Structure formats: C-alpha cells, structure tokens
C-alpha cells in the first residue's frame, strides 16, 4: 500500500517519486505544459488546461506552495500578465512523478 508523507511523496519503493500534489489531473497537465517550455503566460496555460482563471489560480497556488511553480508579473501592451514556470524543484518532482507512473504501469501484471 502506498502512503504519502507530509510532502506528498509516496513512501514505498514501487512508486518512488510519486507525488500526490502533482498527481491531480489538472496539476499534472500544468506541470507537463510547463516542463516543455521555459515559461508560459497564465492565459495560455488556462486555455490549454481548459479551466477557468479561478480554478487555474487555485492549482497554481498549490504548486507554488509546494515550491514547484513560480510566477513573474509583467506588463505587455499596457496589460498586466503573469508568466508561470516550473522551478528546478518542480521540474525534478514532475519528472520523478512521471517516472514513478511509468514504473507503476510497467510493473502491472500481464493478463
């Protein structure tokens, strides 16, 4: 049985690197998108993840609290913009989580 510690990381070897913070589907999508780029504008992430601004804000807040995502405020065309990026800890955690998911899938018995 997999148990998460206070950081959200699983405690057994079969899912080493599994992170319940990242595992939520929308947060996983956010991390996947941000892993592919240096940074992305909030509105672009919102469109790609297909959520409202308030839902994205809540997921980003969880990822920021964990130290996985950082934001940078800019102004473009006289309008404020928010740029999101994975931190180095966030990138490591995301990639470890993906590896853990692959290990879980690869370890599944063949029927």
C-alpha distances in whole Angstrom, upper triangle without the diagonal:
4,6,10,13,16,17,15,13,10,9,8,10,9,10,12,15,13,15,14,18,19,17,19,21,24,23,22,26,27,26,26,30,31,29,32,35,36,36,37,39,37,39,38,34,35,36,34,31,33,32,35,36,34,31,31,32,29,27,29,29,25,25,28,27,24,27,26,29,33,36,39,42,45,48,49,52,53,49,46,43,40,38,35,33,30,30,29,26,25,26,24,21,22,22,19,17,19,18,15,15,17,15,13,16,17,15,15,17,20,22
4,7,10,13,14,11,10,6,6,6,9,8,8,10,11,9,11,11,14,16,14,16,19,22,20,19,23,24,22,23,27,27,26,29,31,33,33,33,35,33,35,35,31,31,33,31,28,30,30,32,33,31,28,28,29,26,23,25,25,22,22,25,23,20,23,22,25,29,32,36,38,41,44,46,49,49,46,43,40,36,35,31,29,26,26,26,22,21,23,20,17,18,19,16,14,16,16,12,13,16,14,11,15,17,15,15,18,21,23
4,7,10,11,9,8,6,6,7,11,11,10,11,12,10,11,10,13,15,14,16,19,22,20,19,23,24,22,24,27,27,26,29,32,32,32,33,35,33,35,34,31,31,33,31,28,30,29,31,32,30,27,27,27,24,22,24,24,20,20,23,21,18,21,21,24,27,30,34,37,40,43,45,48,48,45,41,39,35,34,30,29,25,25,25,21,21,22,20,17,18,20,17,15,18,18,14,15,18,17,15,18,20,18,19,22,25,27
4,7,7,5,5,4,6,9,12,13,10,10,10,9,8,7,10,12,12,14,17,19,17,17,21,21,20,22,25,24,23,27,29,29,29,30,31,29,32,32,28,28,31,29,26,28,27,29,29,27,24,24,24,21,19,21,20,16,17,19,17,14,17,17,21,24,27,31,33,37,40,41,44,44,41,38,35,32,30,27,25,22,22,22,18,17,19,18,14,16,18,15,13,16,17,13,15,18,17,16,19,21,20,21,24,27,29
4,5,5,6,6,7,10,13,15,13,12,12,11,10,10,11,14,14,16,20,21,19,19,23,23,21,23,26,25,24,28,30,30,29,30,32,30,33,33,29,30,33,31,28,30,29,30,30,28,25,25,25,22,20,21,20,16,17,18,16,13,16,17,20,23,26,30,33,36,39,41,45,44,41,38,35,31,30,27,25,22,21,21,17,17,20,18,14,17,19,16,15,18,19,16,18,21,20,19,22,24,23,24,27,30,32
4,5,7,9,10,14,17,18,16,15,14,13,11,10,11,14,15,16,20,21,18,19,23,22,20,23,26,24,24,28,29,29,28,29,30,28,31,31,28,28,31,30,27,29,28,29,28,26,24,23,23,20,18,19,17,14,15,16,13,11,14,15,18,21,24,28,30,34,37,39,42,42,39,35,33,29,28,25,24,21,20,20,16,16,19,18,15,17,20,17,16,20,21,18,20,23,22,21,25,27,26,27,30,33,35
4,6,9,10,14,16,18,15,13,11,11,8,9,8,11,13,14,18,19,15,16,20,19,17,20,22,21,20,24,25,25,24,26,27,25,29,28,25,26,29,27,24,27,26,27,26,24,22,21,21,18,16,16,15,12,12,13,11,8,11,12,15,18,21,25,27,31,34,36,39,39,36,33,30,26,25,22,20,17,16,16,13,13,16,14,11,14,16,14,13,17,18,16,18,21,20,20,23,25,25,26,29,32,35
4,6,9,12,15,15,12,11,10,8,5,5,6,9,10,11,15,16,13,14,17,17,15,18,21,20,20,23,25,25,24,25,27,25,28,27,24,24,27,25,22,25,24,25,25,23,21,20,20,17,15,16,15,12,12,14,12,9,12,12,15,19,22,25,28,31,35,36,40,40,36,33,30,27,25,22,20,17,17,17,14,13,15,14,11,12,15,13,11,15,16,13,15,18,18,17,20,22,22,23,26,29,31
4,6,9,11,12,9,8,6,6,4,6,8,10,10,13,16,18,15,14,18,18,16,18,21,20,19,23,24,25,25,26,28,27,29,29,25,26,29,26,24,27,26,28,27,26,23,22,23,20,18,18,18,15,14,16,15,11,14,13,17,20,23,27,30,33,36,38,41,41,38,35,32,28,27,23,21,18,17,17,13,13,15,13,9,11,13,10,9,13,13,11,13,16,15,15,18,20,19,21,24,27,29
4,6,8,9,6,6,7,5,6,8,11,12,11,14,17,19,17,16,20,20,18,20,23,23,21,25,27,28,28,29,31,29,32,31,27,28,31,28,25,28,28,30,30,29,26,25,25,23,20,21,21,18,17,20,18,15,17,17,20,24,27,30,33,36,40,41,44,45,41,38,35,32,30,26,24,21,21,20,16,16,17,15,12,13,14,11,10,13,13,10,12,15,13,12,16,18,16,18,21,24,27
4,7,9,8,7,9,9,10,11,14,15,15,18,21,23,21,20,23,24,22,23,27,26,24,28,30,30,31,32,34,33,36,35,31,32,34,32,29,32,31,33,33,32,29,28,29,26,24,25,24,21,20,22,21,18,20,19,23,26,30,33,36,39,43,44,48,48,45,42,39,35,33,29,27,24,23,22,18,19,20,17,14,16,17,13,13,16,15,12,14,17,15,14,18,19,17,19,22,25,27
4,6,6,6,9,9,12,13,16,17,16,19,22,24,22,21,24,26,23,24,28,27,25,29,31,32,33,34,36,35,37,36,32,34,36,33,30,33,33,35,36,34,31,30,31,29,26,27,27,24,23,25,24,21,23,22,26,29,32,36,39,42,45,46,50,50,47,44,41,37,35,31,29,26,25,24,21,21,21,18,16,18,18,14,13,16,14,11,13,15,12,12,15,16,14,16,18,22,24
4,5,5,9,10,13,15,18,18,17,21,23,25,23,21,25,26,23,24,27,27,25,28,30,31,32,34,36,35,38,36,33,34,36,33,31,34,34,37,37,36,33,32,33,31,27,28,29,25,24,27,26,22,24,23,26,29,33,36,40,42,46,47,50,51,48,45,41,38,36,32,29,26,25,23,21,21,21,18,16,17,16,13,13,15,12,9,12,13,10,10,14,14,12,15,17,20,23
4,6,9,9,13,15,18,17,16,19,21,24,22,20,23,25,22,22,26,26,24,27,30,31,32,33,36,35,37,35,32,33,35,31,29,32,32,35,36,35,32,31,32,30,27,28,29,25,24,27,26,23,25,23,26,30,33,37,40,42,46,46,49,50,47,44,41,38,35,32,29,26,26,24,22,21,21,18,16,17,16,13,12,13,11,8,10,11,7,7,10,11,8,11,13,17,20
4,6,5,9,11,14,14,12,16,17,20,18,16,20,21,19,19,23,23,21,24,26,28,28,29,32,31,33,32,28,29,31,28,26,29,29,32,32,31,28,27,28,26,23,24,25,22,20,23,23,19,21,19,23,26,29,33,36,39,42,43,46,47,44,41,37,34,32,28,26,22,22,21,18,18,18,15,13,13,13,10,8,10,9,5,7,9,7,6,10,11,10,12,15,19,21
4,6,9,12,14,14,13,17,19,21,19,17,20,21,18,19,23,22,20,23,25,26,27,29,31,31,33,32,28,30,32,29,27,30,30,32,33,32,29,27,28,26,23,24,25,21,20,22,22,18,19,18,21,25,28,31,35,37,41,42,45,46,43,40,37,33,31,27,24,21,20,19,16,16,16,13,11,12,12,8,8,11,9,6,9,11,9,10,13,14,13,15,19,22,25
4,6,10,11,11,11,15,17,19,16,14,17,18,15,16,19,19,16,20,22,23,24,25,28,27,30,28,25,27,28,26,24,27,27,29,29,29,26,24,25,23,20,20,21,18,16,19,18,15,16,14,18,21,24,28,31,34,37,38,41,42,39,36,33,29,27,23,21,17,17,15,12,12,12,9,7,9,8,5,5,8,7,5,9,11,10,11,14,15,15,17,21,23,26
4,7,9,8,8,11,14,16,14,12,15,16,14,15,18,18,17,20,22,23,24,25,27,26,28,27,23,25,27,24,21,24,24,27,27,26,23,22,23,21,18,19,20,16,15,18,18,14,16,14,17,21,24,28,31,33,37,38,41,41,38,35,32,29,27,23,21,17,18,17,14,13,13,12,8,9,10,7,5,8,8,5,7,10,10,10,12,14,14,16,20,22,25
4,5,6,6,9,12,14,11,10,14,14,12,14,17,17,16,19,21,22,22,23,25,23,26,25,21,22,25,22,19,22,22,24,24,23,20,19,20,18,15,15,16,13,11,14,14,11,13,11,14,18,21,25,28,31,34,35,38,39,35,32,29,26,24,20,18,15,15,15,12,11,12,11,7,8,10,8,6,9,11,9,10,13,14,13,16,18,18,19,23,25,28
4,5,5,7,10,12,10,10,13,14,13,15,18,18,18,21,23,24,23,23,25,23,25,24,21,21,24,22,18,21,20,22,22,21,18,17,18,16,13,15,15,11,11,14,14,11,14,13,15,19,21,25,28,31,34,35,38,38,35,32,29,25,24,21,19,17,17,18,15,13,15,14,11,11,13,12,9,12,14,11,11,15,16,14,17,19,19,20,23,26,28
4,6,6,10,11,8,9,12,12,11,13,16,15,16,19,20,21,20,20,22,19,22,22,18,19,21,20,17,19,18,20,19,18,15,14,15,12,10,11,11,8,7,11,10,8,11,10,12,15,18,22,24,27,30,32,35,35,31,28,25,22,21,17,16,14,15,16,13,11,13,13,10,10,13,12,10,13,15,14,14,17,18,17,19,22,23,23,27,29,31
4,6,8,9,5,5,9,9,7,10,12,12,12,16,17,18,18,18,20,18,20,19,16,17,19,17,14,17,17,19,19,18,15,14,15,13,10,11,12,9,8,11,12,10,11,9,11,15,17,21,23,26,29,30,33,34,30,27,24,21,19,15,14,12,13,14,12,9,11,11,8,7,10,10,7,10,13,12,11,15,16,16,17,20,21,22,25,27,30
4,6,8,7,6,9,11,10,11,14,15,15,17,20,21,21,20,22,20,22,21,17,18,20,18,14,17,17,19,20,19,16,15,17,15,12,13,15,12,11,15,15,13,15,13,15,18,20,24,27,29,32,33,36,36,33,30,27,24,22,19,18,15,17,18,15,13,14,14,11,9,12,11,8,9,12,11,9,13,15,13,15,18,19,19,22,24,26
4,6,5,6,9,10,10,12,14,15,16,19,20,22,21,20,21,19,20,20,16,16,18,16,12,15,14,16,17,16,13,12,14,12,9,12,13,11,11,15,15,14,16,14,15,18,20,24,26,28,31,31,34,35,31,28,25,22,21,18,18,16,18,20,18,14,16,17,14,12,15,15,11,13,16,14,13,16,18,16,17,21,21,21,25,27,28
4,6,5,6,9,10,10,12,14,15,17,19,21,20,19,20,18,18,17,14,14,15,13,10,12,12,15,16,16,12,12,15,13,10,13,15,13,13,16,18,16,18,16,16,19,21,24,26,28,30,30,33,34,30,28,25,22,21,18,18,17,19,21,19,16,17,18,15,13,15,16,12,12,16,15,13,16,18,17,17,20,22,21,24,26,27
4,5,5,6,9,10,11,12,14,16,17,19,17,16,16,14,15,14,11,10,12,10,7,9,8,12,13,13,9,8,11,11,7,10,13,11,11,14,16,15,17,14,14,17,17,21,22,24,27,27,29,30,26,24,21,18,18,15,15,15,18,20,19,15,16,18,16,13,16,17,14,14,18,18,16,19,21,20,20,23,25,25,28,29,31
4,5,5,6,8,10,10,12,14,16,17,16,15,16,14,15,15,11,11,14,12,9,12,11,14,14,14,11,9,11,10,6,8,10,9,8,11,13,12,13,11,11,14,15,19,21,23,26,26,29,30,26,24,20,17,16,13,13,12,14,16,15,11,13,15,12,10,13,15,12,13,16,16,15,18,20,19,20,23,24,24,28,30,32
4,5,5,6,9,10,10,13,15,17,16,15,17,16,17,16,12,13,15,12,10,13,13,16,17,17,14,12,14,14,10,11,14,12,10,14,15,14,15,12,12,16,17,21,23,25,28,28,31,32,28,26,23,20,18,14,14,12,15,16,15,11,12,13,11,8,11,12,9,9,13,13,12,14,17,16,17,19,21,21,25,27,29
4,5,5,6,9,10,11,13,16,14,13,15,13,14,13,9,11,12,9,6,10,11,14,15,16,13,11,14,14,11,11,15,14,12,15,17,16,17,13,13,16,17,20,22,24,26,26,28,29,26,24,21,18,16,13,13,12,16,17,17,13,13,15,14,10,13,15,12,11,15,16,14,16,19,19,19,21,23,23,27,28,30
4,5,5,6,9,10,11,13,11,10,12,10,12,11,7,9,11,9,7,10,11,13,13,14,12,9,11,12,9,8,12,12,9,12,15,14,14,11,10,12,13,16,18,20,22,23,25,26,23,21,17,14,13,10,10,9,13,15,15,11,12,14,13,10,13,15,13,13,17,18,16,19,21,21,22,24,26,27,30,31,33
4,5,5,6,9,10,12,11,11,13,13,15,13,10,12,14,12,10,14,15,17,16,17,15,12,14,14,10,10,13,12,9,11,14,13,12,9,8,12,13,16,19,21,24,24,27,28,25,23,19,16,14,10,9,7,10,12,12,8,8,11,10,7,9,12,10,10,14,15,14,16,19,19,20,22,24,25,29,30,32
4,6,5,7,9,12,12,12,14,14,16,13,10,13,14,11,10,14,15,18,18,20,17,14,17,17,14,13,17,16,13,15,18,16,16,12,12,15,16,19,21,23,25,25,28,30,27,25,21,18,16,12,11,10,13,14,14,11,9,12,11,8,9,12,11,9,13,15,13,15,18,18,18,20,23,24,27,28,30
4,6,6,7,10,9,8,11,11,13,10,7,11,11,8,9,12,14,17,16,18,16,13,15,17,14,13,16,16,14,15,19,18,17,13,12,14,15,17,19,20,22,22,24,26,23,22,18,15,13,10,9,9,13,15,16,12,11,14,14,11,12,16,14,13,16,18,17,18,21,22,22,24,26,27,31,31,33
4,5,5,7,6,7,10,11,13,11,8,12,13,11,11,15,16,18,17,19,17,13,15,16,13,11,15,15,12,13,16,15,14,10,9,11,12,14,16,18,20,20,23,25,22,20,16,14,10,8,6,6,10,11,13,10,9,12,13,10,12,15,14,14,17,19,18,19,22,23,23,25,28,29,32,33,36
4,6,8,9,10,14,14,17,14,12,15,17,14,14,18,19,21,20,22,20,17,18,19,16,14,17,17,13,15,18,16,15,11,10,13,14,16,19,21,24,24,27,28,26,24,20,17,14,11,8,7,10,10,12,9,6,10,11,8,9,12,12,11,14,16,16,17,20,21,21,23,25,27,30,31,34
4,7,9,10,13,15,16,13,12,16,16,13,14,18,19,22,21,23,22,18,20,21,18,17,20,20,17,18,21,20,18,15,14,15,16,18,20,21,23,23,26,28,25,24,20,18,14,12,10,10,13,13,15,13,10,13,14,11,11,15,15,14,16,19,18,18,21,23,23,24,27,28,31,32,35
4,5,7,11,13,15,12,11,15,16,13,15,18,20,22,20,23,22,18,19,21,18,16,19,20,17,17,21,20,18,14,13,13,14,15,17,18,20,19,22,24,22,21,17,15,11,10,8,9,12,13,15,13,11,14,16,14,14,18,18,17,19,22,22,22,25,27,26,28,30,32,35,36,38
4,7,11,13,15,13,13,17,18,16,17,21,21,23,21,23,22,19,19,21,19,16,19,20,16,16,20,19,16,14,12,11,12,12,15,15,18,18,21,23,21,19,16,14,10,9,6,8,10,11,14,12,11,14,16,15,15,19,19,19,21,23,24,24,27,29,29,30,33,34,38,39,41
4,7,9,12,10,10,13,15,14,15,18,19,19,17,20,19,15,16,18,16,13,16,18,15,14,18,18,15,13,10,9,9,9,12,12,15,15,19,20,18,16,12,10,6,5,4,7,10,12,15,13,12,16,17,15,17,20,20,20,22,24,24,25,28,29,30,31,34,35,39,40,42
4,6,8,7,7,10,11,11,12,15,15,16,14,17,17,13,14,17,15,13,16,17,15,15,19,19,17,14,11,11,10,10,12,12,14,14,17,18,16,14,10,8,5,5,7,10,13,15,17,15,14,18,19,16,18,22,21,21,24,26,25,26,29,30,30,32,34,35,39,40,42
4,5,5,6,9,10,11,12,14,14,14,12,15,15,12,13,16,15,12,15,18,16,15,19,20,18,16,13,12,9,9,10,10,11,11,14,15,12,11,7,6,4,6,9,12,15,18,20,17,17,21,21,19,21,25,24,23,27,28,28,29,32,33,33,35,37,38,41,42,44
4,5,5,6,9,10,10,12,11,11,8,11,12,8,9,12,12,10,12,15,14,14,17,18,17,15,12,11,9,10,10,11,13,13,15,16,13,11,7,5,6,6,10,13,16,19,20,17,18,21,21,19,22,24,23,23,27,28,27,29,32,32,32,34,36,37,40,41,43
4,5,5,6,9,10,10,10,10,8,11,12,9,11,14,14,12,15,18,17,17,20,22,21,19,15,15,13,13,13,13,14,13,15,16,12,11,8,8,9,10,13,16,19,22,23,20,21,24,24,21,24,27,25,25,29,30,28,30,33,33,33,35,38,38,41,42,44
4,5,5,6,9,10,11,12,11,14,14,11,13,16,15,13,17,19,17,18,21,22,21,18,15,16,14,14,14,15,15,14,16,18,15,14,11,10,9,10,12,15,18,21,22,19,19,23,22,20,22,25,24,23,26,28,26,28,31,31,31,33,36,36,39,40,41
4,5,5,6,8,9,10,10,12,12,8,11,13,11,10,14,15,14,15,18,19,18,15,13,14,12,14,15,16,17,17,19,20,17,16,12,10,9,8,10,12,16,19,20,16,16,20,19,16,19,22,20,20,23,24,23,25,28,28,27,30,32,33,36,37,39
4,6,5,6,6,7,6,10,9,6,9,12,11,11,14,15,15,16,19,20,20,17,15,16,14,16,16,17,18,18,19,20,17,16,13,11,12,11,14,15,19,22,22,19,19,23,22,19,22,24,22,22,25,26,25,26,30,29,29,32,34,34,37,38,39
4,6,5,7,8,9,13,12,10,13,15,14,14,18,19,18,20,23,23,23,20,18,19,17,19,18,19,20,18,20,21,18,17,15,14,14,14,16,18,21,24,25,21,21,25,24,21,23,26,24,23,26,28,25,27,30,30,29,32,34,34,37,38,39
4,5,8,11,12,15,13,11,14,16,14,14,18,19,17,19,22,22,22,19,17,18,17,19,20,20,22,20,22,24,21,20,17,15,14,13,15,16,20,22,23,19,19,22,21,18,20,23,21,19,23,24,22,23,27,27,26,28,31,31,34,34,36
4,6,9,10,13,10,8,12,13,11,12,15,16,15,17,20,20,20,17,16,18,17,19,20,22,23,22,24,26,22,21,18,16,15,13,15,16,19,22,22,18,18,21,20,16,19,21,19,18,22,22,20,22,25,25,24,27,29,29,32,33,34
4,7,9,12,10,9,13,14,13,14,17,18,17,20,22,23,23,21,19,20,19,21,22,23,24,23,24,26,22,21,18,17,17,16,18,19,23,25,25,21,22,25,23,20,23,25,22,21,25,26,23,25,28,27,27,30,32,31,34,35,36
4,7,8,6,6,10,11,10,12,15,15,16,18,20,21,22,20,18,19,18,20,20,22,23,23,24,25,21,20,17,16,17,16,18,19,22,25,25,21,22,25,23,20,23,25,23,22,26,26,24,26,29,28,28,31,33,32,35,36,37
4,5,5,6,9,10,11,12,14,16,17,18,20,22,23,21,18,19,18,20,19,21,21,21,23,23,19,18,16,15,17,16,19,20,23,27,26,23,24,27,25,23,26,28,25,25,29,29,27,30,33,32,31,35,36,36,39,40,41
4,6,5,6,9,10,10,12,14,15,16,18,20,20,19,16,17,15,16,16,17,18,19,20,20,16,14,13,12,14,13,17,19,21,25,25,21,23,26,24,22,26,28,25,26,30,30,28,31,33,33,33,36,38,37,41,42,43
4,5,5,6,9,10,10,13,14,15,16,19,20,19,17,17,15,18,17,19,20,21,23,22,19,17,15,14,16,15,18,19,22,25,25,21,24,26,24,23,26,28,25,26,30,30,28,31,34,33,33,36,38,37,41,42,43
4,5,5,6,9,10,11,13,14,16,17,19,17,16,17,16,19,19,21,23,23,25,25,21,19,17,15,16,15,17,18,21,24,23,20,22,24,22,20,24,25,22,23,27,26,25,28,30,29,29,33,34,33,37,38,39
4,5,5,6,8,10,11,12,14,15,16,15,12,14,13,15,16,18,20,21,23,23,19,17,14,12,13,11,14,15,17,21,20,17,19,21,19,18,21,23,20,21,25,25,23,26,29,28,28,31,33,33,36,38,39
4,6,5,6,9,10,10,12,14,15,14,12,12,11,14,14,17,19,20,22,22,18,15,13,11,12,11,14,15,17,20,20,17,19,22,20,19,22,24,22,23,27,26,26,28,31,30,31,34,35,35,39,40,42
4,5,5,6,9,10,11,13,14,14,12,14,13,16,17,20,22,24,26,26,22,19,17,14,15,13,16,16,18,21,20,17,19,22,19,18,22,23,21,22,26,25,24,27,29,28,29,32,33,33,37,39,40
4,5,5,6,9,10,11,13,11,10,12,13,16,18,21,23,24,27,27,23,20,18,15,15,12,13,13,15,18,17,14,16,18,16,15,18,19,17,18,22,21,20,24,26,25,26,29,30,30,34,35,37
4,5,5,6,8,10,10,9,7,9,9,13,14,17,20,21,24,24,21,17,15,11,11,9,10,10,12,16,15,12,14,17,15,14,18,19,17,19,22,22,22,24,27,26,27,30,31,32,36,37,39
4,5,5,6,9,10,10,8,9,10,13,15,18,21,23,26,25,22,18,16,13,14,11,13,13,14,17,15,13,16,18,16,16,20,21,19,21,24,24,24,27,28,28,29,32,33,34,37,39,41
4,5,5,6,9,9,9,11,13,16,18,22,24,26,29,29,25,22,20,16,16,13,14,13,14,16,14,12,15,17,14,14,18,18,16,19,22,21,21,24,25,25,26,29,30,30,34,36,38
4,5,5,6,5,5,8,11,14,17,20,23,25,28,28,25,21,19,15,14,11,11,9,10,13,11,8,11,13,11,11,15,15,14,16,19,19,19,22,23,23,25,27,28,29,33,35,37
4,5,5,6,5,6,8,12,14,18,21,23,27,26,23,20,17,13,13,10,10,9,9,12,11,9,13,14,13,13,17,18,17,19,22,22,22,25,27,27,28,31,32,33,37,39,41
4,5,8,8,9,12,15,17,21,24,27,30,29,26,22,20,17,17,14,14,12,12,14,12,11,15,16,14,15,18,19,18,20,23,22,23,26,27,27,29,31,32,33,37,39,41
4,6,8,10,13,17,19,23,26,28,32,31,28,25,22,19,18,14,13,11,10,12,9,8,12,13,10,12,15,15,14,17,19,19,20,23,24,24,26,28,29,30,34,36,38
4,6,7,11,14,17,21,24,26,30,30,27,23,21,17,16,12,11,9,7,9,7,7,10,11,10,12,15,15,15,18,20,20,21,24,25,25,27,29,30,32,35,38,40
4,7,10,14,17,20,24,25,29,29,26,23,20,16,14,10,9,6,5,8,6,4,7,9,8,8,12,13,12,15,17,17,18,21,22,23,24,26,28,29,33,35,37
4,7,10,13,16,20,21,25,25,22,19,16,12,10,7,6,4,5,9,9,6,9,12,11,11,14,16,15,17,19,20,21,23,25,25,27,29,30,31,35,37,40
4,7,10,13,17,19,22,22,20,16,14,10,8,6,5,6,6,10,11,9,11,14,14,14,17,19,19,20,23,24,24,26,28,29,30,32,34,35,39,41,43
4,7,10,13,15,19,19,16,13,10,6,5,5,6,9,10,13,14,13,14,18,18,17,20,22,22,23,26,27,27,29,31,32,33,35,37,38,42,43,45
4,7,10,13,16,16,14,10,8,6,5,7,8,11,12,15,17,16,17,20,21,20,23,25,25,26,29,30,30,32,34,35,36,38,40,41,45,46,49
4,7,10,13,13,10,7,6,5,6,9,12,15,16,19,21,19,21,24,24,23,26,28,28,29,32,33,33,35,37,38,39,41,43,44,48,49,51
4,7,10,10,8,6,5,6,7,11,13,17,18,21,23,22,23,26,27,26,28,31,31,31,34,35,35,37,40,40,41,43,45,46,50,51,53
4,7,6,5,4,6,8,10,14,17,20,22,25,27,25,26,30,30,29,31,34,34,34,37,39,38,40,43,43,44,46,48,49,52,53,55
4,5,5,6,7,10,11,15,18,21,23,26,28,26,27,30,31,30,32,35,34,34,37,39,38,40,43,44,43,45,48,49,52,53,55
4,5,8,9,13,15,18,21,25,27,30,32,30,30,34,35,33,35,38,38,37,40,42,41,43,46,46,46,48,51,51,55,55,57
4,7,9,13,15,19,22,26,27,30,32,31,31,35,35,34,36,39,39,39,42,43,43,44,47,48,48,50,52,53,56,57,59
4,6,10,13,16,20,23,25,28,30,28,29,32,33,31,34,36,36,36,39,40,40,41,44,45,45,47,49,50,53,54,56
4,7,10,13,17,20,22,25,27,25,26,30,30,28,31,34,33,33,36,38,37,39,42,42,42,45,47,47,51,52,54
4,7,10,13,17,19,22,24,22,23,26,26,25,27,30,29,30,33,34,34,35,38,39,39,41,43,44,48,49,50
4,7,10,13,15,19,20,18,19,23,23,21,24,27,26,26,30,31,30,32,35,35,36,38,40,41,45,46,48
4,7,11,12,16,18,15,16,20,20,19,21,24,23,24,27,28,28,30,32,33,33,36,38,39,42,44,46
4,7,9,13,14,12,13,16,16,15,18,20,20,20,23,25,24,26,29,29,30,32,34,35,39,40,42
4,6,9,11,9,9,13,14,12,15,17,17,18,20,22,22,24,26,27,28,30,32,33,37,38,41
4,6,8,5,6,9,10,9,11,14,14,15,17,19,19,21,23,24,25,27,29,30,34,36,38
4,5,5,6,9,10,10,12,14,15,16,18,20,21,22,24,25,27,28,30,32,35,37,40
4,5,5,6,9,10,11,12,14,15,16,18,20,21,22,24,26,27,28,31,34,36,39
4,5,5,6,8,10,10,12,14,15,16,18,20,21,22,24,25,27,29,32,35,37
4,5,5,6,8,10,10,12,14,15,16,18,20,21,22,24,25,27,31,33,36
4,6,5,6,8,10,11,12,14,15,17,18,20,21,22,24,26,30,31,34
4,6,5,6,8,10,11,12,14,15,16,18,20,21,22,24,28,30,33
4,6,5,6,9,10,10,12,14,15,16,18,20,21,23,26,29,31
4,5,5,6,9,10,11,12,14,15,17,18,20,21,25,27,30
4,5,5,6,9,10,11,12,14,15,16,18,20,24,25,29
4,5,5,6,9,10,10,12,14,15,16,19,22,24,27
4,5,5,6,9,10,10,12,14,15,17,21,23,26
4,5,5,6,9,10,11,12,14,16,19,21,24
4,5,5,6,9,10,10,12,14,18,20,23
4,5,5,6,9,10,10,13,16,19,22
4,5,5,6,9,10,11,15,17,19
4,5,5,6,8,10,14,15,18
4,5,5,6,9,12,14,17
4,6,5,6,10,13,16
4,5,5,9,10,13
4,6,8,9,13
4,6,9,12
4,6,9
4,6
4
